Amino acid sequence: MIGLKINEIELGQKAYFQKTITETDVYLYSGITGDLNPAHINQVEAENSIFKGRIAHGMLTAGLISAVLGMKLPGPGTIYLKQDIKFTAPVKFGDTIKAEVEVIEIINERNRVKLKTECKNQNGQTVLIGIAEVMPPK
């Protein structure tokens, strides 16, 4: 299976991936990365934070964008080159996050595509915005 080649991609094209973030997801991510920040794994300490409870890692949320780019648009074979991210709201355990990408620029001569990236929770609140640059498969 191979993703879309640059000549198969159009401006405005969109794709998304959606997932409910669980406590297990957060603990697995903590173990894999070594990020054991109490904001993610210690309920008592997290209750005293500005978030009033545990939240998911921002980069766990950003990883959902990688799923869209690597599996849907452009898809398998895509090389993820760059990502600018702004985290705009916390993701809490049980939130369902929709990661969506939209093609905003196609650079044919360099085989590059720029995409607007955005994650929203089940209430439609934006939790992450940014711009990605990828190299679609040849």
ABEGO torsion letter per residue (X at the ends): XBBBBAAABBBGBBBBBBBBBBAAAAAAAAAAAGBABAAAABAAAAAABAAGEBBBBAAAAAAAAAAAAAAAOAEBGBBBABBBBBBABBBBBGBBBBBBBBBABBBAAAGBBBBBBBBBBAAGBBABBEBBBBBBBX
